[in-house]
Amino acid sequence: MSIHHASRARVSRPQRAFTLVELLVVIAIIGILVGLLLPAVQAAREAARRMSCSNNLKQLGIALHNYHGAYKRLPTYKGGTWVNGSDGTTDQDNRMDLSIWVGLTPYMEQQALWDQIKNPNRIIVNSTSRRTPPWPAMGPRTSQAGYPPWQVEIPTLRCPSDPGTGLPAMGRTNYAACVGDSAVMMDQGPWFQVNNVVTSPPIAVAVEANASCRGAFVARKSLRFRDILDGLSNTIVAGEITTDLGDRDKRTIASIRGETDEIRDEPDHCEHEGYVSPDRPRFWSNGNDGGTAPTLAASNQGRGFRWAAGGTVYTAMNTILPPNKDLCLGGDSTGDENSMGIAPPSSRHQGGVHVLMGDGAVIFLTDSIEAGDVHHTNVWSGGTGASVPGAKSPYGLWGALGTRASRETVQAQLNQ
């Protein structure tokens, strides 16, 4: 018997490929998923940047408390050195114009930088030559670009959400000291000089400073935690500022040479004057958009452009207009970026800013915080009605948080 071996032929099945329509559908689905994912990724990145920004402010609060623990006082806003008879051009002193951050450098892990500042040195930025005589201890004018410490960008003073970097700024900062809820004398405090000689202030100057300088920091005056009678947890000591990008942003480049009395009596003076662009309300008018072009500070005098300077645009904020409103300064015909005026905090975060409270807490406050009557006159020595010295802040919860001893009752639970 023969055995028949039958070989089964394998049946080849044709391979089925994607049709063009199916391929396009898959690509479309991937595109939609990527489109949905990107905003979430961007939001996650901004959340991380915002957390890092908040942490920086927290570190500054710890540094402030450590400083107070060592010296039993707060660092002086616009403190420093002054040589009587000198006009500052020879850089023998810093014109009593230092920010509070200079004194805090050794408490924010910048001991090497502090050693450069507190001692005379001869180094000149971008030069192999040496200065004769040396730069003075505590540094020269804060506008002196040849002095190395003033050019340093300190990581703790920079918020990652702020894209500003490099020239025309010197060392940038995204944090500023709170000087209260009144613009009157915020740039001077109880200090007086005649012909470049510091003298005791006239009684009128002392009275005005006592009436209007109501913040945790007062220019050229030493304060302690004990002076914050409203309570550390109810008082803002510092807040965020965003630096200028050269785009006429009303928050980051100041309108200057406004009428001092007008700004005192009408905080939204710049808006009333038509300086804000009707077409782009985040920016100053250029004069060709239906608005009036204001006089702006120089391009190298933007918000936060000098971490070591105590000038208004550089390291000061007040609680008159709510966060992210216009930077509107007075000084009349001689006004500049250091003059009194409206200097709200600002940020690149969505909808608000971080502030540092006296107890070290960092709180995010929205642009819509209750701010009372923004058309109301500041509190000052000649104020009447709700603007008399000692009155509670005319600017609601926002203004109350900026005063150190006005005895307002803060009922909001801010840190929840």
Sequence and secondary structure as in RCSB ss.txt:
>XXXX:A:sequence
MSIHHASRARVSRPQRAFTLVELLVVIAIIGILVGLLLPAVQAAREAARRMSCSNNLKQLGIALHNYHGAYKRLP
TYKGGTWVNGSDGTTDQDNRMDLSIWVGLTPYMEQQALWDQIKNPNRIIVNSTSRRTPPWPAMGPRTSQAGYPPW
QVEIPTLRCPSDPGTGLPAMGRTNYAACVGDSAVMMDQGPWFQVNNVVTSPPIAVAVEANASCRGAFVARKSLRF
RDILDGLSNTIVAGEITTDLGDRDKRTIASIRGETDEIRDEPDHCEHEGYVSPDRPRFWSNGNDGGTAPTLAASN
QGRGFRWAAGGTVYTAMNTILPPNKDLCLGGDSTGDENSMGIAPPSSRHQGGVHVLMGDGAVIFLTDSIEAGDVH
HTNVWSGGTGASVPGAKSPYGLWGALGTRASRETVQAQLNQ
>XXXX:A:secstr
                   HHHHHHHHHHHHHHHHHHHHHHHHHHHHHHHHHHHHHHHHHHHHHHHHHHHHSS  
 TTB    TT  STT SS TT B HHHHHGGGGT HHHHHHHHS EEE TT SSEEEEEE TT S TT TTSHHH
H   GGG  TT    STT SS  SEEEE  S  TTTTT S EEETTEEE   HHHHHHHHHH  SS BTTB   G
GG TT GGG EEEEE     SS BTTTS B S  HHHHHH TTHHHHTT B SS TTBB  SSSSS    B  TT
  TT  TTB SHHHHEE SSS TT   EE  GGG  TTSSEE     SSSSEEEEEETTS EEEEETT     TT
S    TT  GGGSTT   TTHHHHHHH SSS     S TT 
